[in-house]
Amino acid sequence: MTDLLIALFGPVAAFSRWITLEMRVANEVSKRARAEGLRVNQRRLRRHLYATRFAAFYGDRAKRDELRASLDALTSGNSDQSARLFAMIEASLQSRASATRATIAVGASLHERLDSIEGAVNGNSTDDVLWDVRLQRLRPLRAETARDVRQAWPGMPTLIGLLDTGDKPALLKSWAARLPGFLADVPAVVYCWLADLAVDFAMEPTARVFLDRALSAGAHPLGYWEIRRLWLGPVEGGPALVGPTDRDYPLVRAHSLEVAGNLVDALRVINDWSPSTSTESATRDLLLARSALHSNDFDRAIELSVPLATVHGSPAGALIAGKALIARETTGSGSGMHADDLSRALTLLVDSRDAQRVWGYDSSAVVILASTAARLLNDPARALALLTASPDGEATRAEANSLAVRSVAALMLADSGILEPARALIDEKGADKAVVRQLRGLLAEAEGDREAAIRYLSESLELTPDFDQKGQLAVRLATMGHLHPFVTSQLEAGNEAFARNLKLMADAFADVPGGLERLRAAAHSSAKLTMTLSQVYGSRGDTANELRALTSAAERLGDATLWLVAANMQRVAGEHRDAIEFAQRARSSAPIGWGGRERVLGVLVESYAALGDWDQATVYSALLVQALPDNEGAIWNLITCQHHAGELDDALGTWNTVAQRRRPTTREQTRVWLALCQEYGEAIASVDDLVAVAAAWAGDEEIRRVIVGLVLLPARSDDDLVVVESGGISHEQGDGGDADANSDDREENRLAQARSALIADYFRDFPEGEIRQFTVDLDGDAGDLLDQISSAIGERPDTSDFDRQIFSGAFPLGLISLTHGATYAEAVVSHASGVRFASHHLESERASAHRSVDAAVVLDTTALFALSVLPVPLRTHLMSSFSNVIVAAEQYRDAVRGLQTIGRFGHAGPGLGQWNGAVAQRTRPAATESDRSDRARAASLVSLMRPLRRELPAQGFDIPDAVGGSDDGVWFAAAAVAGANTALWSDDKALNILAQGLGVRTFTTLGLVSALEEHARISDEDARSIRVTLLAERYMGIPFDSDEYREAFESNSTASHAIASVIEHLDGSAADEIVAWALSQAPSLVPSGTRLEVWISACVRWLVRISPDEASVASNLRLLATRIVESVWLVPQSFAFIDRGMVDGVDGRSVDPLVDSIGGAFRQLAQADRPTATKWLFDLIASLDSDRRPTYLGVLLRP
């Protein structure tokens, strides 16, 4: 008895490799071609498959000839080689295709074969010429014996011709009823052949007539045909059959032994039989195979039956082979070499089905068994498709209309909770009584009537003659806590293991005292009982023990389906890391043809997405689309994953091609689609598309709000984007004159009205929505306008204390997003902290960098920005110092979002780096330059990050709740990825200090350059170039060197702002040298007065900061002012800017050193020539602000 405990788990719904379909096919075909002596370039073949869309069209009958001919380009015009190459490609594609596509392709191939046969028929008119062609339409064994019969009777081609052109069953039946003249006097072998053909069509009465004629005509060997006639039984209402007369024939002797009850000797006689014809040989092998199957000798059954099915085309052989392969796999009686038995069974049965369709046989039996194999392969979708008529499934109308097939389909659907087919079938005339009882049992179970379910299922078990079906029903009853008497009878019959196990199951499910304990004890020595134990725990709601038992059984059995069930349990429970582990175990243990692969991929996609690992989610989502290319949900899942992973171009490409530019249908799809609209604008959606989506989601404020945002602030268009009009691709039109212009005007007016309606409708439908509408008076001054806005939206919180910590480098730069919004990347690219507080202690950073080189390193966005501004050779040099360069996946996605924001708003984040305060915060480049600069910088940053390896935070690394507890922790993501085992390369001093406190080894770009320079791994010139570049980007921590600072100062037109910001934050070492150098650069800034003002202010602020006390402040500023007054660049054109810089620098202190120095110079000049001195003073102050002039005029009154 086949142990079918595996059936407890039933089918699990179906949901492929790391590389694309075309790449895999090209790789396989090129290897096969080489083995056959064909030279095919793999790359050219792959490109050809892409270009011709081979995978999409090879199943199209109209395109096959064209595709075959296109291969001439790869075979130098050799059509024979092209045909062979086409066959290889087709075979490879079919092995990887979905069930439906594979069936379509096989159908096209079969039609092609039949068309070639028809061509031969139409081209030749005689039966002799068509002989070989017609035999191709027969079962191989029938074709072989037909050739033998022709040796005895030359009329065989005519007979085959009549059968080939007509309805075979109808002709056979009519000939049996009234023998035609040409068959009246033929050799016995002709009647034998016709009898065999009638048996193939399940026409026993017709076969009896032909066999009776054959025996009367002297059929040979007599004993063989006598037994064959005996198997057909007597004619209805006719006399009883006379026993065989050829008593020495082996088959007759075996029959006599069987009748006498001596089965062992009967089997030995058949085994020793040496048949003389192919028909006898097929019969001998079929009897032995059937006996082996019944004896559970599955290896022997498979050895005998597979050739019967594949060589002789025996339908009975195919059924035995399929049953034996299924039994060997599900009972675990095979070795590890037979792990693909289920997939072999499915392939063999489907091949047999296809062949029987060609021969015109009833293929319903193999279809039902093929469906069983698919279900056991955890592919319920394929199992149901095998039973369902096309176009929804694979079955022919005849197969799907078969009562047996419909019964199996109804049982399968009822098991899945779809009950209508079962209800329709139970009252159908002719339905099998056992099946009807089983359906009633399933219906009762679905309705919660346990007693009725047990009663009906028990009746079904008693009615069915199929022993395996009895076993399966007994198992189902045991899971309901009921032990059927059939189980006890099996104990008496010697099937002790089966009976004992079902007794354990029934007691455990029935909650018999001690039942669970006995099952648990027995499970230690049986993996399958462990699986049953998990189901018992599940029925009691004990999920923890259910999972333990389930994974134990999966481990011991190596069962992919059990691993999948465990993975899905953990996914539902939110234990996504365990779900991923179990799903990967399912993939690694899955047999060939296992139907759960798509479901496993679905678990992996969902679990990785839940963990925020969108990169891995994208990988498995792409595999899912390859496995389910027509599944819209899978396609949109891929687009969603690509979007969240920051791969926006890939998401656009998938939507353009695989999704075929379809509008979204679900809310999540719509949100992702709108996000792509924000990036690509009209390349995704026209105004009409937005109107349609707004109408579809009329009650969804968030979706409507995003649409309004797209109308108010559309994505910036790039030249390379394709413009979409009403869902289609537009094309530039030539000059059509005034008529076209008028038409364009009308269309633009229509679109403008549609945009206005989208906005107006939002405010009408959502008066309290997130977007607020208010009115301001534009006639007032700027202050009044700001007051009106503040009154409408509320005052901005005072964050000045927090901001000062950012601007002084005390807090990590990323924290600025907490108070001012925007992304971490925006803060980095826009100098949000004024200067870049990168280096903390260069000596320790150099040592840390030295320890980190040649190993893996994690780069923070700040370090990546430093690399992005360096020339490519220098960037490459620094990155090559490490074995592996890693970025935080969160920071990559943050950078992509930052680039999107900059693209829409024209600058980095709302207000970042633009508050009042120190020079560093007030001296960004002009707005127009900033627009281009921010976007270019962010694009460069994203471009650098995209190809690098991305990772999530290291498992086990203890991230503080204040950092990692929300989405605001992006700034710490790289430190979390680095953890305790990998170095962090970061150019944020405060972040590094925090990370070091948590056990992360850190270093800066400056520390790395210093380490490489110290150990001669970078030239002094390259190190200098890097420092100069970073100085121009406001990097702090670079020791003062007048040459390097001058080179940075002269590096670009706005560099003076950057260097001024750096000077403001320098320490007091080399103060004299810094002052001298700073004043030496001032003359170059005179033509741009505002830059000179900033320069002077930075110098003053620096001196104020490094002075130890107020007296020192006054003294130092006096010296600076004196040196300025003595400079040749102190002229009327520059004086107002110098004065403003001095005033701004002292920042409200009660000192005015420039006034004092001007007064000293005036008095000295007045001693020689007071009028000249007075004119000099008046010329200087002429351009001063009116409130500053009196201060300097007071100089005239001083003694």
Residue, then its C-alpha position, 0 to 999 in steps of 0.5 A: m500500500t502506497d504511504l500517502l501521508i504526504a497528501l495531507f498538505g495538499p496543493v499550495a498556490a503557485f507563485s527563475r534564475w539570476i539571468t534573463l531567459e534569452m541569456r540562459v537559452a543562448n548559453e545552453v543552445s550554443k553548448r549543444a550546437r558545439a557538441e553537434g558540430l555547429r559553430v554559433n556565437q553565443r553573443r550573436l545568438r543572444r542578441h538575435l533572440y532579443a531582436t526577433r523577440f524569439a521567446a514571444f513568437y516561437g509558439d505562433r504558427a504564423k511566425r515560425d517559418e520567419l523565425r527559422a529563416s532568420l537564423d540563416a544569418l547565424t548559420s551562413g545561409n545553411s537552411d538545414q543548420s538553421a532548422r536544427l538550431f531552431a529545434m534546439i532553441e525551441a526545446s530550450l524555451q519550452s523547458r523554461a516556459s510557463a505551462t500555458r506558453a509551453t502548451i501553445a508552443v507544443g501545439a504549434s509544433l504539432h500543427e507544423r508536423l501535421d501540416s508537413i504530413e498533409g503536404a505529403v498527402n496532397g503531393n502524392s495520390t497513391d496509398d503506397v506513396l503515402w504509406d510512411v506518412r500515414l503510419q506517422r499518425l499511428r501509435p508506434l507499435r501499431a505502425e510497426t505491426a502494420r509493416d509486418v502485416r503488409q508482408a502477409w497482405p499487400g492491401m494493408p496500404t489501402l486499409i491504412g488509407l481508409l482509416d487515415t482519411g475517415d473516422k477510425p472508431a466509426l469505420l472499425k465499428s461498421w466493418a465489425a458489424r458488416l465486413p466489407g468485401f476487401l476484408a472478407d478473405v484476408p490473413a488472420v494477422v489483419y483481423c488481429w491488427l484491427a482488433d488491437l486498434a479497436v482495443d486502443f480506442a476502448m471498443e471491446p465489442t468491436a475487438r471481440v468480433f475481429l479477434d473471433r474472425a482472427l481465431s477462425a482464420g488461424a491466428h498465430p501464436l494461437g495461445y496468445w490470441e486465445i488469452r487476448r480473446l479471453w481478456l475481452g470477455p464473452v459477447e453480451g448475451g452470447p455463450a460462455l467462452v471456451g478455455p484456451t486450447d494451446r495449453d503449452y503457450p506460456l501465457v496460457r500456462a500462466h493463466s491456468l496457474e493464476v486461476a488455480g491461485n498460484l500467482v507466484d508461479a504464474l508470474r515466474v512463467i511470464n517472466d521466463w517467457s521469450p516472445s517472438t513478436s513485438t506485440e507479445s513483447a509489449t504484452r509481457d512487459l505490460l503484465l510484469a510492469r503492472s505486477a511490479l506496481h501492485s507489489n510496490d516494486f516501483d523501480r522494476a515497474i518504471e524500468l519496464s513501463v517507461p519504454l512501453a510508453t516512450v517507444h511503443g506509445s502504450p497508454a497503459g504503459a504511460l499510466i503505469a510509469g506515471k503511477a510508479l514514478i509518483a509512488r516512488e517519490t511520495t513514499g520516499s522509496g527511491s534514492g537521491m538519484h530519483a529526486d526528479d520522479l514527479s517531474r519525470a512523471l508529469t513530463l511523460l504523462v503530458d507527452s503521452r497525452d499529446a501523442q494520444r491526441v494525435w492518434g485520436y485516443d481517449s486521453s482523459a486517464v493520463v490527463i487525470l494522472a498528470s494533474t495528480a503529478a502537478r498537484l504533488l509538485n505543488d503546482p495547483a495552477r498547472a494541475l487545474a489547467l491540465l483539467t480545464a479546456s483552453p483558452d483558460g487551460e490546457a485540455t481539449r474540449a473532449e478531455a475537459n468534458s469527460l465526466a472523469v476529468r470533471s469529477v477530479a476537477a470538482l474534487m480539487l476545487a472543493d478542496s480549495g473551497i470552490l464548491e459550485p462544481a461539486r454541487a453541480l456534479i453530485d446530481e449528474k447522471g452517470a457520476d461515479k458513486a464513490v466520487v459523489r460521496q466524496l464530494r458530499g463529504l467535502l461539501a459537508e466539511a466545508e459547511g462545518d458538519r463533521e459527522a456528515a463529512i465522516r459518513y460520506l467519506s467513509e461511504s466513498l472509501e467503501l464504494t471505490p475499487d481503487f486501493d490507493q484511493k481507499g488509502q487516501l480517504a482513510v488518511r483524510l478520515a484519520t486527520m478528522g479523528h476517525l479511524h475507518p475499519f479499512v485501517t484495521s483490515q490492513l493490519e490483518a492483511g499485514n500492512e502494519a505500518f500503514a495501520r499503525n500510523l493512521k491509528l496514531m494520527a486518528d488518536a492525536f486528531a481526536d484528542v484521545p488521552g495520550g494520543l498526542e504524546r504517542l504521536r510525538a514519541a513515534a515522530h522521533s523515528s519518522a519524518k512523515l509522522t513529524m509532519t503529521l505532528s505539525q498538522v496536529y499542533g496547527s489544528r490546536g493553534d500551537t503555532a510554535n510547536e507546529l513550526r518546530a515540527l514542520t521544519s524538523a520534517a522538512e529538514r529530514l525529508g528535504d521537502a521543498t513544500l514543507w519549507l515553503v509552508a514554514a516560510n509562509m508561516q513566518r512571513v505571516a507572523g512577521e518573522h521575515r528573516d526566518a521566512i527568507e531562510f526557509a524560502q531559500r531552503a525550499r529553493s535549494s531542495a526543490p525537485i525539477g518541475w516543482g510548482g512552488r517556485e513562484r510562491v517561494l519567490g513571492v515570499l522572498v519578495e514580500s519578506y525582503a521588502a518588509l525588511g527594507d531590502w529593496d535591492q534583494a526584493t527587486v532581484y527576486s521580483a525580476l525572477l518572478v516576472q520571468a516565471l510569470p511573464d503574463n502576471e500583471g501583479a508580478i510585473w507591478n511588484l517588480i516596478t514597485c521594488q525597482h522604484h523603492a530600490g531607487e532604480l527609477d530608470d529600470a522601473l520606467g523601462t519595466w513599465n514601458t516594456v513589460a507592463q506595456r504602459r498600462r495604467p495602474t489598477t490598485r492603490e499601491q500601483t497607483r502610488v508608485w505610478l504617480a511617484l514615477c510621474q514626479e520623476y519623468g512627468e509626461a513620459i509617464a502620464s499626460v494630463d488626460d491620464l491624470v484626470a482618469v486616475a483622479a476619477a478612479w480614486a476620487g475619494d482618496e485624498e493622498i492620491r488626489r493630492v499627489i496629482v495636484g502636486l504634479v499639476l502645480l509643480p510638474a517634473r522638469s523635462d529632459d531632452d531625452l524623455v518621450v512625451v506621452e499624449s493620452g497614453g500614447i507616444s507623441h511625435e514631433q509634427g512638421d509645420g502645418g500652418d495656421a490650421d495646425a497652430n489653431s488646433d494646438d491652441r485649442e488643445e492647450n486650452r483644453l489641457a489648461q482647463a483640465r489642470s485647473a479642474l483637477i486643482a479646483d476639484y481637490f479643494r472642493d472634495f477635500p476642504e481640510g486636505e493637506i494642501r491648504q488654500f488661502t488668499v494674500d494681498l500682493d500690494g503690501d511690502a515683503g514683510d507684510l506678505l510674510d506676515q500674511i503667510s505666517s498667519a495662514i500656515g503658522e509660525r515656523p518653530d525656533t530651531s536656532d539653538f539646534d541649528r547652532q550645534i549643526f553649524s559648529g560641527a557639534f551635531p552630525l550633519g544629518l540631524i538637520s533633516l529633523t528640523h528642516g526636512a529634505t534628504y540627507a543627500e540634499a544636506v550634504v550636496s548643499h553645504a547645509s552646515g556651512v563648512r564640512f566638519a570632516s576631520h576631528h583628529l588627523e593623526s588618529e584618522r590616519a592610523s585608522a585609515h592605514r589599518s583599514v586599507d585593503a579590506a572592505v569599507v562602508l562609505d557614508t554619503t559625506a565620503l561619497f560626496a568627496l569622491s564625487v567631486l574629485p577627478v576620476p583618476l584620483r577617485t579611482h585611486l582612493m577607492s582602489s585602496f579597498s577590497n570591497v566598497i559598500v554603501a548603505a542601501e538606505q543612503y542610496r535610496d535617500a540620494v535618489r529621492g534627493l535628486q528627485t526633489i532637486g529636480r522638481f524644486g530647482h535646489a536642494g531641500p527647502g531652505l537648507g544652508q540659507w539662514n542668517g548667521a556666520v559667513a559659511q551659512r550665508t554664502r552659497p553661490a548665486a541662485t541660478e548657479s546653485d540650481r545647476s550646481d545642486r542638481a549636478r552634484a546630486a546626479s554625480l553622487v547618485s551615479l557614483m553610488r548606483p553601481l556599488r554594492r548596497e547593504l542593510p544594517a549589520q545584524g546584531f549591531d546595537i543601533p540606539d533607538a534615537v537613531g534607528g527607530s525612525d525613517d530619520g536615521v538615514w544619516f546613521a545608516a552607513a555606520a549601522v551597515a559597517g557595524a563592529n566588523t567593517a570600517l566606516w569612511s565618513d567625512d562627518k566629525a560628529l557622526n564619527i565620534l558617535a559611531q566610535g562610541l558604538g564600536v565602529r572603526t572610522f576614518t575620513t578622506l583626509g585621514l586616508v589621503s594622509a595614510l596613503e601619502e605617508h606609506a607612498r601609496i599616493s604621490d605628493e602631487d595627487a595628495r595635494s590635488i585632493r586637498v585643494t579640491l576638498l578645500a574648495e568644497r569647504y572641508m575643515g581639518i586641512p592644515f594651512d598651507s598658503d600654496e594649497y589654499r591659494e590654488a583652492f582660492e583660484s580654482n573657480s569663480t566662487a571659490s572665495h566664498a568656500i575659502a572664506s568659510v574655511i578661514e572663519h573656522l581655522d584655529g590660531s596656529a600660523a595666525d600671522e601667516i594666515v592674515a598675511w595670506a588672506l590680505s594678499q588675496a583681497p585685491s583680487l576680490v575688489p572688482s566683486g565687492t560682495r565677495l570682498e565683504v564676505w572675505i573681510s567678515a570671515c577674517v574678522r570672525w576668525l580673529v574674534r574666535i581665536s582671541p582668548d579675551e575681549a582685550s585680545v579681540a580689540s588688539n587683534l582687530r586693530l592690527l588687522a584694520t591697520r594693515i587693511v588701511e595700509s593696503v593699496w586696495l583700500v580705495p573708495q570703490s572697495f571701502a564700503f564693502i570693507d566696512r560692511g565686512m568689518v561690521d558684520g565680522v564683529d557681530g555687534r561688539s562695541v568695537d569699531p577697529l576700522v574707524d580707529s585705523i582710518g582716524g589714525a591714517f587721517r591724522q597722519l595725512a592731515q599733518a602734512d595736508r589737511p585738505t587732501a586728508t579731508k578729501w581722501l576721507f570724504d571720498l572713502i565714505a561717499s559710498l557708505d550706508s547713511d547710518r555709517r557716515p557720521t561715525y567716520l565724520g567724527v574723525l574730523l572732530r578728533p584732536 
